[in-house]
Amino acid sequence: VECLGQRGHGHHLAVDLGQIHKWDEALAVFEPLINEQPGDHLARIARVEMLQARGTMQDALPDTEALLALKADDKVYQYYHQLAKGEVPAHVPVELTTRMFDDMADTYDKHMVRDLGYRLPKLAADQLLEIFPDRRFNLLDLGCGTGLLGAVLGPIDGYILGVDMSAKMLVEAAKHKVYYKFHQVNLLEALAATPANTFEAITALDVLIYVGDLQQTLADAYRVLAPGGVLIFSCEHGDVTGSDSQLQPFGRYTHTLASTVRLAKAAGFERVDTKDVDLRMEAGQPVDGFVVTAFKPKEA
């Protein structure tokens, strides 16, 4: 018991050191823990995530190989192994995002709105009411989280369907009493399974930062929208000298504005409006992003 207690203390110490970016000290604590018990998957995955945050993911290859030896079909282990090999996965596995958002569900609203200045829901709600001043439309809110968009938008003459992988987030969203129904499912699977011409509006706010290649997502959104429908989504600005989408050390994808507009038009959207916005604050600095408002032709 004493040994287990010491290991637990060491693990927590390493994690705490990592949270304040004392990477070398944290890794030094992890080293003997993993050497003593090479099969300790919790210590290994924690070290992998620390190396990712540190920006030295290539150093995680021995850990990801060891983790896959323990459980070869684990989607999170596979994802981190791709990163350690220098590959760019198509999207962040839902198991990772679900865990993250479950953990923050209780404090998400206050943290995002008050602490991080998150205003995308207000911007999107204003746009929707400008497009549908009579409030007559059906809305698919992808990655609805705690329902911030629904809370700002209020009741409409139609229904709002909320989709999110986090059950705890959906519990919070239901408290606003404006959503007709919720589906706990991956947004990519939700789009693929939704019949064509179903919704007048689709929103994906601060969601596609977990999706690398947007081609299929935009094509599915176009199909699901009714003729004349609108898709509103946000992205973080990517380096225009790099690839269309770029995975950052902190685990989110950035996208270039030009490639995103190109993909939206290739999907069939006839009018694609964009607006640069500060998405939220992070480490005291605004996150540079853009909002896309894409319209499906009325005679689609």
Phi and psi restraints in degrees (value plus and minus 20) as a CYANA .aco file:
   2 GLU   PHI     -82.8   -42.8
   2 GLU   PSI     -59.3   -19.3
   3 CYS   PHI     -84.6   -44.6
   3 CYS   PSI     -64.1   -24.1
   4 LEU   PHI     -82.1   -42.1
   4 LEU   PSI     -59.1   -19.1
   5 GLY   PHI     -84.5   -44.5
   5 GLY   PSI     -59.8   -19.8
   6 GLN   PHI     -85.6   -45.6
   6 GLN   PSI     -61.1   -21.1
   7 ARG   PHI     -83.2   -43.2
   7 ARG   PSI     -63.4   -23.4
   8 GLY   PHI     -82.2   -42.2
   8 GLY   PSI     -60.3   -20.3
   9 HIS   PHI     -83.7   -43.7
   9 HIS   PSI     -62.9   -22.9
  10 GLY   PHI     -83.7   -43.7
  10 GLY   PSI     -60.5   -20.5
  11 HIS   PHI     -81.6   -41.6
  11 HIS   PSI     -68.4   -28.4
  12 HIS   PHI     -83.8   -43.8
  12 HIS   PSI     -57.8   -17.8
  13 LEU   PHI     -82.8   -42.8
  13 LEU   PSI     -63.9   -23.9
  14 ALA   PHI     -83.2   -43.2
  14 ALA   PSI     -63.3   -23.3
  15 VAL   PHI     -83.2   -43.2
  15 VAL   PSI     -63.2   -23.2
  16 ASP   PHI     -83.0   -43.0
  16 ASP   PSI     -59.8   -19.8
  17 LEU   PHI     -85.5   -45.5
  17 LEU   PSI     -57.9   -17.9
  18 GLY   PHI     -85.2   -45.2
  18 GLY   PSI     -56.5   -16.5
  19 GLN   PHI     -85.2   -45.2
  19 GLN   PSI     -45.0    -5.0
  20 ILE   PHI    -123.9   -83.9
  20 ILE   PSI      -1.6    38.4
  21 HIS   PHI      45.0    85.0
  21 HIS   PSI       7.2    47.2
  22 LYS   PHI    -112.7   -72.7
  22 LYS   PSI      51.3    91.3
  23 TRP   PHI     -81.7   -41.7
  23 TRP   PSI     -69.1   -29.1
  24 ASP   PHI     -81.4   -41.4
  24 ASP   PSI     -61.7   -21.7
  25 GLU   PHI     -85.2   -45.2
  25 GLU   PSI     -61.0   -21.0
  26 ALA   PHI     -84.7   -44.7
  26 ALA   PSI     -64.8   -24.8
  27 LEU   PHI     -85.8   -45.8
  27 LEU   PSI     -52.9   -12.9
  28 ALA   PHI     -85.9   -45.9
  28 ALA   PSI     -52.4   -12.4
  29 VAL   PHI     -93.0   -53.0
  29 VAL   PSI     -59.4   -19.4
  30 PHE   PHI     -87.3   -47.3
  30 PHE   PSI     -54.0   -14.0
  31 GLU   PHI     -72.9   -32.9
  31 GLU   PSI     -75.0   -35.0
  32 PRO   PHI     -87.8   -47.8
  32 PRO   PSI     -50.7   -10.7
  33 LEU   PHI     -81.7   -41.7
  33 LEU   PSI     -64.1   -24.1
  34 ILE   PHI     -96.9   -56.9
  34 ILE   PSI     -55.7   -15.7
  35 ASN   PHI     -82.5   -42.5
  35 ASN   PSI     -56.4   -16.4
  36 GLU   PHI     -91.7   -51.7
  36 GLU   PSI     -59.1   -19.1
  37 GLN   PHI    -153.8  -113.8
  37 GLN   PSI      66.9   106.9
  38 PRO   PHI     -80.7   -40.7
  38 PRO   PSI     -42.2    -2.2
  39 GLY   PHI    -109.8   -69.8
  39 GLY   PSI     -11.0    29.0
  40 ASP   PHI     -95.3   -55.3
  40 ASP   PSI      72.6   112.6
  41 HIS   PHI     -88.2   -48.2
  41 HIS   PSI     -49.9    -9.9
  42 LEU   PHI     -86.4   -46.4
  42 LEU   PSI     -62.3   -22.3
  43 ALA   PHI     -87.6   -47.6
  43 ALA   PSI     -59.4   -19.4
  44 ARG   PHI     -86.7   -46.7
  44 ARG   PSI     -65.1   -25.1
  45 ILE   PHI     -87.8   -47.8
  45 ILE   PSI     -53.6   -13.6
  46 ALA   PHI     -85.4   -45.4
  46 ALA   PSI     -59.4   -19.4
  47 ARG   PHI     -88.9   -48.9
  47 ARG   PSI     -57.7   -17.7
  48 VAL   PHI     -80.1   -40.1
  48 VAL   PSI     -67.4   -27.4
  49 GLU   PHI     -84.6   -44.6
  49 GLU   PSI     -52.6   -12.6
  50 MET   PHI     -89.5   -49.5
  50 MET   PSI     -60.8   -20.8
  51 LEU   PHI     -86.2   -46.2
  51 LEU   PSI     -54.6   -14.6
  52 GLN   PHI     -84.0   -44.0
  52 GLN   PSI     -68.2   -28.2
  53 ALA   PHI     -83.2   -43.2
  53 ALA   PSI     -52.3   -12.3
  54 ARG   PHI     -94.0   -54.0
  54 ARG   PSI     -39.9     0.1
  55 GLY   PHI      68.2   108.2
  55 GLY   PSI      -2.0    38.0
  56 THR   PHI    -143.7  -103.7
  56 THR   PSI      32.3    72.3
  57 MET   PHI     -81.8   -41.8
  57 MET   PSI     -46.3    -6.3
  58 GLN   PHI     -81.4   -41.4
  58 GLN   PSI     -45.4    -5.4
  59 ASP   PHI     -93.7   -53.7
  59 ASP   PSI     -30.1     9.9
  60 ALA   PHI    -107.3   -67.3
  60 ALA   PSI     -22.8    17.2
  61 LEU   PHI     -76.8   -36.8
  61 LEU   PSI     -64.6   -24.6
  62 PRO   PHI     -79.5   -39.5
  62 PRO   PSI     -56.4   -16.4
  63 ASP   PHI     -90.0   -50.0
  63 ASP   PSI     -63.8   -23.8
  64 THR   PHI     -86.6   -46.6
  64 THR   PSI     -54.5   -14.5
  65 GLU   PHI     -85.3   -45.3
  65 GLU   PSI     -60.8   -20.8
  66 ALA   PHI     -86.2   -46.2
  66 ALA   PSI     -59.2   -19.2
  67 LEU   PHI     -86.0   -46.0
  67 LEU   PSI     -62.0   -22.0
  68 LEU   PHI     -87.3   -47.3
  68 LEU   PSI     -49.6    -9.6
  69 ALA   PHI     -86.2   -46.2
  69 ALA   PSI     -50.3   -10.3
  70 LEU   PHI     -97.6   -57.6
  70 LEU   PSI     -58.1   -18.1
  71 LYS   PHI    -173.8  -133.8
  71 LYS   PSI      73.1   113.1
  72 ALA   PHI     -88.1   -48.1
  72 ALA   PSI     -46.3    -6.3
  73 ASP   PHI    -114.8   -74.8
  73 ASP   PSI     -11.7    28.3
  74 ASP   PHI     -93.3   -53.3
  74 ASP   PSI     101.2   141.2
  75 LYS   PHI     -85.1   -45.1
  75 LYS   PSI     -55.9   -15.9
  76 VAL   PHI     -89.5   -49.5
  76 VAL   PSI     -63.0   -23.0
  77 TYR   PHI     -82.1   -42.1
  77 TYR   PSI     -61.4   -21.4
  78 GLN   PHI     -82.3   -42.3
  78 GLN   PSI     -61.6   -21.6
  79 TYR   PHI     -81.5   -41.5
  79 TYR   PSI     -69.2   -29.2
  80 TYR   PHI     -86.4   -46.4
  80 TYR   PSI     -52.3   -12.3
  81 HIS   PHI     -86.0   -46.0
  81 HIS   PSI     -59.9   -19.9
  82 GLN   PHI     -80.4   -40.4
  82 GLN   PSI     -65.5   -25.5
  83 LEU   PHI     -81.7   -41.7
  83 LEU   PSI     -62.7   -22.7
  84 ALA   PHI     -84.1   -44.1
  84 ALA   PSI     -49.0    -9.0
  85 LYS   PHI    -104.8   -64.8
  85 LYS   PSI     -20.7    19.3
  86 GLY   PHI      66.6   106.6
  86 GLY   PSI      -9.0    31.0
  87 GLU   PHI    -109.6   -69.6
  87 GLU   PSI     141.4   181.4
  88 VAL   PHI    -134.6   -94.6
  88 VAL   PSI      86.4   126.4
  89 PRO   PHI     -82.5   -42.5
  89 PRO   PSI     135.7   175.7
  90 ALA   PHI     -87.1   -47.1
  90 ALA   PSI     -51.7   -11.7
  91 HIS   PHI    -180.9  -140.9
  91 HIS   PSI     145.1   185.1
  92 VAL   PHI     -97.1   -57.1
  92 VAL   PSI     111.2   151.2
  93 PRO   PHI     -81.5   -41.5
  93 PRO   PSI     122.0   162.0
  94 VAL   PHI     -81.7   -41.7
  94 VAL   PSI     -46.8    -6.8
  95 GLU   PHI     -81.0   -41.0
  95 GLU   PSI     -54.5   -14.5
  96 LEU   PHI     -93.1   -53.1
  96 LEU   PSI     -68.4   -28.4
  97 THR   PHI     -88.4   -48.4
  97 THR   PSI     -54.9   -14.9
  98 THR   PHI     -82.0   -42.0
  98 THR   PSI     -66.8   -26.8
  99 ARG   PHI     -80.7   -40.7
  99 ARG   PSI     -63.5   -23.5
 100 MET   PHI     -82.8   -42.8
 100 MET   PSI     -66.1   -26.1
 101 PHE   PHI     -97.6   -57.6
 101 PHE   PSI     -49.1    -9.1
 102 ASP   PHI     -80.3   -40.3
 102 ASP   PSI     -61.2   -21.2
 103 ASP   PHI     -86.7   -46.7
 103 ASP   PSI     -48.1    -8.1
 104 MET   PHI    -127.2   -87.2
 104 MET   PSI     -13.7    26.3
 105 ALA   PHI     -75.9   -35.9
 105 ALA   PSI     -63.2   -23.2
 106 ASP   PHI     -86.2   -46.2
 106 ASP   PSI     -48.9    -8.9
 107 THR   PHI    -136.1   -96.1
 107 THR   PSI     -13.0    27.0
 108 TYR   PHI     -79.3   -39.3
 108 TYR   PSI     -70.1   -30.1
 109 ASP   PHI     -77.3   -37.3
 109 ASP   PSI     -71.3   -31.3
 110 LYS   PHI     -84.4   -44.4
 110 LYS   PSI     -62.6   -22.6
 111 HIS   PHI     -85.2   -45.2
 111 HIS   PSI     -65.8   -25.8
 112 MET   PHI     -91.3   -51.3
 112 MET   PSI     -66.4   -26.4
 113 VAL   PHI     -99.5   -59.5
 113 VAL   PSI     -70.0   -30.0
 114 ARG   PHI    -101.4   -61.4
 114 ARG   PSI     -65.0   -25.0
 115 ASP   PHI    -103.6   -63.6
 115 ASP   PSI     -56.9   -16.9
 116 LEU   PHI    -128.6   -88.6
 116 LEU   PSI     -18.4    21.6
 117 GLY   PHI      43.2    83.2
 117 GLY   PSI      14.7    54.7
 118 TYR   PHI     -92.7   -52.7
 118 TYR   PSI      98.9   138.9
 119 ARG   PHI    -148.5  -108.5
 119 ARG   PSI      -9.4    30.6
 120 LEU   PHI     -78.8   -38.8
 120 LEU   PSI     -61.4   -21.4
 121 PRO   PHI     -77.4   -37.4
 121 PRO   PSI     -60.9   -20.9
 122 LYS   PHI     -86.1   -46.1
 122 LYS   PSI     -62.3   -22.3
 123 LEU   PHI     -82.4   -42.4
 123 LEU   PSI     -64.3   -24.3
 124 ALA   PHI     -88.5   -48.5
 124 ALA   PSI     -60.6   -20.6
 125 ALA   PHI     -82.3   -42.3
 125 ALA   PSI     -62.6   -22.6
 126 ASP   PHI     -81.4   -41.4
 126 ASP   PSI     -60.9   -20.9
 127 GLN   PHI     -84.9   -44.9
 127 GLN   PSI     -63.8   -23.8
 128 LEU   PHI     -81.6   -41.6
 128 LEU   PSI     -61.5   -21.5
 129 LEU   PHI     -94.3   -54.3
 129 LEU   PSI     -43.9    -3.9
 130 GLU   PHI     -92.2   -52.2
 130 GLU   PSI     -57.9   -17.9
 131 ILE   PHI     -97.2   -57.2
 131 ILE   PSI     -56.9   -16.9
 132 PHE   PHI    -142.2  -102.2
 132 PHE   PSI      51.7    91.7
 133 PRO   PHI     -83.0   -43.0
 133 PRO   PSI     -42.1    -2.1
 134 ASP   PHI    -105.9   -65.9
 134 ASP   PSI     -19.6    20.4
 135 ARG   PHI      42.7    82.7
 135 ARG   PSI       2.2    42.2
 136 ARG   PHI    -120.3   -80.3
 136 ARG   PSI      74.7   114.7
 137 PHE   PHI    -187.5  -147.5
 137 PHE   PSI     138.4   178.4
 138 ASN   PHI    -126.0   -86.0
 138 ASN   PSI     115.6   155.6
 139 LEU   PHI    -142.4  -102.4
 139 LEU   PSI     112.6   152.6
 140 LEU   PHI    -125.0   -85.0
 140 LEU   PSI      91.8   131.8
 141 ASP   PHI    -120.2   -80.2
 141 ASP   PSI      76.7   116.7
 142 LEU   PHI     -99.8   -59.8
 142 LEU   PSI     111.5   151.5
 143 GLY   PHI      43.9    83.9
 143 GLY   PSI      27.5    67.5
 144 CYS   PHI     -86.3   -46.3
 144 CYS   PSI     -39.8     0.2
 145 GLY   PHI      38.4    78.4
 145 GLY   PSI    -150.2  -110.2
 146 THR   PHI    -106.1   -66.1
 146 THR   PSI      -8.8    31.2
 147 GLY   PHI      60.0   100.0
 147 GLY   PSI      10.0    50.0
 148 LEU   PHI     -82.0   -42.0
 148 LEU   PSI     -58.3   -18.3
 149 LEU   PHI     -84.4   -44.4
 149 LEU   PSI     -66.7   -26.7
 150 GLY   PHI     -80.7   -40.7
 150 GLY   PSI     -57.7   -17.7
 151 ALA   PHI     -84.9   -44.9
 151 ALA   PSI     -59.8   -19.8
 152 VAL   PHI     -95.2   -55.2
 152 VAL   PSI     -60.3   -20.3
 153 LEU   PHI     -89.2   -49.2
 153 LEU   PSI     -61.5   -21.5
 154 GLY   PHI      59.0    99.0
 154 GLY   PSI    -196.4  -156.4
 155 PRO   PHI     -82.1   -42.1
 155 PRO   PSI     124.7   164.7
 156 ILE   PHI    -147.4  -107.4
 156 ILE   PSI     145.0   185.0
 157 ASP   PHI    -106.2   -66.2
 157 ASP   PSI      52.7    92.7
 158 GLY   PHI     148.2   188.2
 158 GLY   PSI    -180.4  -140.4
 159 TYR   PHI    -149.9  -109.9
 159 TYR   PSI     132.0   172.0
 160 ILE   PHI    -132.8   -92.8
 160 ILE   PSI     101.1   141.1
 161 LEU   PHI    -124.3   -84.3
 161 LEU   PSI     101.9   141.9
 162 GLY   PHI    -120.0   -80.0
 162 GLY   PSI     112.8   152.8
 163 VAL   PHI    -142.3  -102.3
 163 VAL   PSI     109.3   149.3
 164 ASP   PHI    -180.4  -140.4
 164 ASP   PSI     131.9   171.9
 165 MET   PHI    -102.7   -62.7
 165 MET   PSI     -39.5     0.5
 166 SER   PHI    -111.6   -71.6
 166 SER   PSI      93.1   133.1
 167 ALA   PHI     -82.7   -42.7
 167 ALA   PSI     -55.8   -15.8
 168 LYS   PHI     -88.9   -48.9
 168 LYS   PSI     -55.5   -15.5
 169 MET   PHI     -83.9   -43.9
 169 MET   PSI     -62.3   -22.3
 170 LEU   PHI     -85.8   -45.8
 170 LEU   PSI     -52.1   -12.1
 171 VAL   PHI     -81.2   -41.2
 171 VAL   PSI     -62.1   -22.1
 172 GLU   PHI     -88.3   -48.3
 172 GLU   PSI     -60.1   -20.1
 173 ALA   PHI     -82.8   -42.8
 173 ALA   PSI     -55.5   -15.5
 174 ALA   PHI     -84.2   -44.2
 174 ALA   PSI     -43.8    -3.8
 175 LYS   PHI     -86.2   -46.2
 175 LYS   PSI     -40.5    -0.5
 176 HIS   PHI     -96.5   -56.5
 176 HIS   PSI     -39.5     0.5
 177 LYS   PHI      39.0    79.0
 177 LYS   PSI      15.5    55.5
 178 VAL   PHI    -140.1  -100.1
 178 VAL   PSI     -34.1     5.9
 179 TYR   PHI    -106.5   -66.5
 179 TYR   PSI     117.5   157.5
 180 TYR   PHI     -94.5   -54.5
 180 TYR   PSI     -61.0   -21.0
 181 LYS   PHI    -179.7  -139.7
 181 LYS   PSI     138.5   178.5
 182 PHE   PHI    -146.0  -106.0
 182 PHE   PSI     129.4   169.4
 183 HIS   PHI    -146.6  -106.6
 183 HIS   PSI     103.6   143.6
 184 GLN   PHI    -109.0   -69.0
 184 GLN   PSI      75.0   115.0
 185 VAL   PHI    -179.0  -139.0
 185 VAL   PSI     136.4   176.4
 186 ASN   PHI     -81.0   -41.0
 186 ASN   PSI     112.8   152.8
 187 LEU   PHI     -81.7   -41.7
 187 LEU   PSI     -52.8   -12.8
 188 LEU   PHI     -86.2   -46.2
 188 LEU   PSI     -60.6   -20.6
 189 GLU   PHI     -89.2   -49.2
 189 GLU   PSI     -55.9   -15.9
 190 ALA   PHI     -82.8   -42.8
 190 ALA   PSI     -65.0   -25.0
 191 LEU   PHI     -83.9   -43.9
 191 LEU   PSI     -64.7   -24.7
 192 ALA   PHI     -83.3   -43.3
 192 ALA   PSI     -50.8   -10.8
 193 ALA   PHI    -112.3   -72.3
 193 ALA   PSI     -28.9    11.1
 194 THR   PHI    -102.3   -62.3
 194 THR   PSI     114.3   154.3
 195 PRO   PHI     -82.5   -42.5
 195 PRO   PSI     138.4   178.4
 196 ALA   PHI     -88.2   -48.2
 196 ALA   PSI     132.8   172.8
 197 ASN   PHI      38.2    78.2
 197 ASN   PSI      21.7    61.7
 198 THR   PHI    -117.4   -77.4
 198 THR   PSI     -57.8   -17.8
 199 PHE   PHI    -141.3  -101.3
 199 PHE   PSI     125.1   165.1
 200 GLU   PHI    -100.8   -60.8
 200 GLU   PSI     -40.8    -0.8
 201 ALA   PHI    -167.8  -127.8
 201 ALA   PSI     123.7   163.7
 202 ILE   PHI    -152.2  -112.2
 202 ILE   PSI     115.6   155.6
 203 THR   PHI    -142.5  -102.5
 203 THR   PSI     126.1   166.1
 204 ALA   PHI    -165.3  -125.3
 204 ALA   PSI      66.2   106.2
 205 LEU   PHI    -118.9   -78.9
 205 LEU   PSI     102.9   142.9
 206 ASP   PHI      36.4    76.4
 206 ASP   PSI      14.9    54.9
 207 VAL   PHI    -136.2   -96.2
 207 VAL   PSI     -63.6   -23.6
 208 LEU   PHI     -93.5   -53.5
 208 LEU   PSI     -21.1    18.9
 209 ILE   PHI     -88.8   -48.8
 209 ILE   PSI     -30.0    10.0
 210 TYR   PHI    -124.6   -84.6
 210 TYR   PSI     -11.2    28.8
 211 VAL   PHI    -141.8  -101.8
 211 VAL   PSI     108.2   148.2
 212 GLY   PHI    -101.3   -61.3
 212 GLY   PSI     -93.0   -53.0
 213 ASP   PHI    -101.4   -61.4
 213 ASP   PSI      96.1   136.1
 214 LEU   PHI    -109.4   -69.4
 214 LEU   PSI     -22.9    17.1
 215 GLN   PHI     -77.0   -37.0
 215 GLN   PSI     -73.3   -33.3
 216 GLN   PHI     -89.6   -49.6
 216 GLN   PSI     -56.6   -16.6
 217 THR   PHI     -81.1   -41.1
 217 THR   PSI     -65.5   -25.5
 218 LEU   PHI     -89.0   -49.0
 218 LEU   PSI     -57.0   -17.0
 219 ALA   PHI     -84.5   -44.5
 219 ALA   PSI     -61.7   -21.7
 220 ASP   PHI     -86.9   -46.9
 220 ASP   PSI     -60.3   -20.3
 221 ALA   PHI     -82.8   -42.8
 221 ALA   PSI     -61.1   -21.1
 222 TYR   PHI     -80.5   -40.5
 222 TYR   PSI     -64.6   -24.6
 223 ARG   PHI     -84.2   -44.2
 223 ARG   PSI     -59.9   -19.9
 224 VAL   PHI     -91.8   -51.8
 224 VAL   PSI     -49.3    -9.3
 225 LEU   PHI     -90.2   -50.2
 225 LEU   PSI     123.6   163.6
 226 ALA   PHI     -92.7   -52.7
 226 ALA   PSI     136.8   176.8
 227 PRO   PHI     -72.5   -32.5
 227 PRO   PSI     113.4   153.4
 228 GLY   PHI      63.1   103.1
 228 GLY   PSI     -18.5    21.5
 229 GLY   PHI     -95.2   -55.2
 229 GLY   PSI     150.2   190.2
 230 VAL   PHI    -152.8  -112.8
 230 VAL   PSI     120.1   160.1
 231 LEU   PHI    -133.6   -93.6
 231 LEU   PSI     106.8   146.8
 232 ILE   PHI    -141.0  -101.0
 232 ILE   PSI     102.3   142.3
 233 PHE   PHI    -167.1  -127.1
 233 PHE   PSI     142.2   182.2
 234 SER   PHI    -140.9  -100.9
 234 SER   PSI     133.9   173.9
 235 CYS   PHI    -161.2  -121.2
 235 CYS   PSI     140.0   180.0
 236 GLU   PHI    -113.2   -73.2
 236 GLU   PSI     117.0   157.0
 237 HIS   PHI     -80.5   -40.5
 237 HIS   PSI     111.5   151.5
 238 GLY   PHI    -122.0   -82.0
 238 GLY   PSI     148.1   188.1
 239 ASP   PHI     -88.7   -48.7
 239 ASP   PSI      98.4   138.4
 240 VAL   PHI     -87.0   -47.0
 240 VAL   PSI     -36.2     3.8
 241 THR   PHI    -108.9   -68.9
 241 THR   PSI     -23.4    16.6
 242 GLY   PHI    -123.6   -83.6
 242 GLY   PSI    -181.1  -141.1
 243 SER   PHI     -95.0   -55.0
 243 SER   PSI     150.4   190.4
 244 ASP   PHI     -76.7   -36.7
 244 ASP   PSI     -62.0   -22.0
 245 SER   PHI    -148.5  -108.5
 245 SER   PSI     123.5   163.5
 246 GLN   PHI    -155.5  -115.5
 246 GLN   PSI     107.7   147.7
 247 LEU   PHI    -105.5   -65.5
 247 LEU   PSI     103.6   143.6
 248 GLN   PHI    -107.1   -67.1
 248 GLN   PSI     139.6   179.6
 249 PRO   PHI     -78.1   -38.1
 249 PRO   PSI     -46.0    -6.0
 250 PHE   PHI    -105.8   -65.8
 250 PHE   PSI     -13.5    26.5
 251 GLY   PHI      72.2   112.2
 251 GLY   PSI      -8.9    31.1
 252 ARG   PHI    -135.7   -95.7
 252 ARG   PSI     133.6   173.6
 253 TYR   PHI    -114.1   -74.1
 253 TYR   PSI     120.8   160.8
 254 THR   PHI    -124.3   -84.3
 254 THR   PSI     137.4   177.4
 255 HIS   PHI    -154.6  -114.6
 255 HIS   PSI     124.8   164.8
 256 THR   PHI     -99.8   -59.8
 256 THR   PSI     124.8   164.8
 257 LEU   PHI     -82.6   -42.6
 257 LEU   PSI     -64.5   -24.5
 258 ALA   PHI     -82.3   -42.3
 258 ALA   PSI     -63.3   -23.3
 259 SER   PHI     -89.1   -49.1
 259 SER   PSI     -54.9   -14.9
 260 THR   PHI     -86.4   -46.4
 260 THR   PSI     -63.4   -23.4
 261 VAL   PHI     -83.2   -43.2
 261 VAL   PSI     -62.1   -22.1
 262 ARG   PHI     -80.9   -40.9
 262 ARG   PSI     -63.6   -23.6
 263 LEU   PHI     -87.5   -47.5
 263 LEU   PSI     -57.2   -17.2
 264 ALA   PHI     -84.1   -44.1
 264 ALA   PSI     -62.8   -22.8
 265 LYS   PHI     -89.5   -49.5
 265 LYS   PSI     -55.8   -15.8
 266 ALA   PHI     -85.3   -45.3
 266 ALA   PSI     -49.7    -9.7
 267 ALA   PHI     -92.5   -52.5
 267 ALA   PSI     -38.1     1.9
 268 GLY   PHI     103.8   143.8
 268 GLY   PSI     -28.9    11.1
 269 PHE   PHI     -85.8   -45.8
 269 PHE   PSI     108.7   148.7
 270 GLU   PHI    -106.3   -66.3
 270 GLU   PSI     -48.3    -8.3
 271 ARG   PHI    -149.1  -109.1
 271 ARG   PSI     105.2   145.2
 272 VAL   PHI    -148.8  -108.8
 272 VAL   PSI      85.4   125.4
 273 ASP   PHI    -116.4   -76.4
 273 ASP   PSI     125.5   165.5
 274 THR   PHI    -153.6  -113.6
 274 THR   PSI     133.6   173.6
 275 LYS   PHI    -167.0  -127.0
 275 LYS   PSI     106.3   146.3
 276 ASP   PHI     -92.5   -52.5
 276 ASP   PSI     114.5   154.5
 277 VAL   PHI    -163.4  -123.4
 277 VAL   PSI     136.6   176.6
 278 ASP   PHI    -105.4   -65.4
 278 ASP   PSI      92.4   132.4
 279 LEU   PHI     -89.7   -49.7
 279 LEU   PSI     -61.2   -21.2
 280 ARG   PHI    -192.6  -152.6
 280 ARG   PSI     157.1   197.1
 281 MET   PHI    -117.2   -77.2
 281 MET   PSI     128.7   168.7
 282 GLU   PHI    -170.3  -130.3
 282 GLU   PSI     102.8   142.8
 283 ALA   PHI      33.7    73.7
 283 ALA   PSI      15.8    55.8
 284 GLY   PHI      60.5   100.5
 284 GLY   PSI     -17.0    23.0
 285 GLN   PHI    -141.2  -101.2
 285 GLN   PSI     124.9   164.9
 286 PRO   PHI     -89.3   -49.3
 286 PRO   PSI     121.8   161.8
 287 VAL   PHI    -109.1   -69.1
 287 VAL   PSI      98.6   138.6
 288 ASP   PHI     -99.1   -59.1
 288 ASP   PSI      99.4   139.4
 289 GLY   PHI    -167.0  -127.0
 289 GLY   PSI    -189.4  -149.4
 290 PHE   PHI    -169.7  -129.7
 290 PHE   PSI     133.4   173.4
 291 VAL   PHI    -130.9   -90.9
 291 VAL   PSI     113.2   153.2
 292 VAL   PHI    -129.3   -89.3
 292 VAL   PSI     111.7   151.7
 293 THR   PHI    -140.0  -100.0
 293 THR   PSI      88.3   128.3
 294 ALA   PHI    -135.0   -95.0
 294 ALA   PSI     111.0   151.0
 295 PHE   PHI    -127.8   -87.8
 295 PHE   PSI     110.6   150.6
 296 LYS   PHI    -101.5   -61.5
 296 LYS   PSI     118.4   158.4
 297 PRO   PHI     -78.4   -38.4
 297 PRO   PSI     127.6   167.6
 298 LYS   PHI     -89.0   -49.0
 298 LYS   PSI     -43.1    -3.1
 299 GLU   PHI    -130.2   -90.2
 299 GLU   PSI      26.7    66.7
